[in-house]
Amino acid sequence: MIVIVDERELVTDGYCSMFDREGVASAGFASSEFGDWVSSAADEDLKSVRAILIGDCPEDKVSPRQIRGRTSAPVIALSEQNSLENTLRLFESGVDDVIRKPVHIREILARITAIRRRASEETNYTEIGAMKIFLDGRDPEINGEPLPLPRRERRILEFLASNCGRRVTKTQVFNAIYGLFDEEVEENVIESHISKLRKKLREKLGYDPIDSKRFLGYRLVV
């Protein structure tokens, strides 16, 4: 999930709409709402945050360094001022990157992926048996052959791969794929997505690579 913080509801709604068209869950906050949420949100909820975008906000309301006390997600400033002084000031405040507006939503996603890759010092894919699962939006490969997947199923597989070795609950998967605040979609839709994903993987691999336990959740079989 991508979090956008801006005092203008029109701006947060606009970004949420654009991220939704790219199949990426998002949530928008005013600075006062964000401060309350980030200080009180459960650790499990914060793990679903891929990045935090800070737009037009009072400097004393949103502090990148305070955010890092709760989450390691990249913090990116969206700047409307085309000046070196403003860019340097934003970097000094502790953000990971400064993006000047206007900017295409795909560039934002590419920058987020690059920051996360540098921070983790990992490759952009995970190999599990015959599966190569990419973490940058590409379809997975099985025995070297691409396996085309709908974006929701692909994101679920990426999320399971990024938590390889750990079991994740249905709620965690839902939050990562649809966002914490999507009230228009029922959480049980995850079961349908995973059922379809398991069938496709089973046909290619000859076995079911997703282990599920009732009430405990899912994990990839290593």
Secondary structure, DSSP 4 states (H G I P E B T S, - for coil): -EEEE-S-HHHHHHHHHHHHHTT--EEEE-HHHHHHHHHHS-HHHHTT--EEEE-S--TTT--HHHHTTT--S-EEEEE----HHHHHHHHHTT-SEEEESS--HHHHHHHHHHHHHHHHT--SEEEETTEEEESSSPPPEETTEE----HHHHHHHHHHHHTTTS-B-HHHHHHHHH-TT--SS-TTHHHHHHHHHHHHHHHHHSS--EEEETTTEEEE--
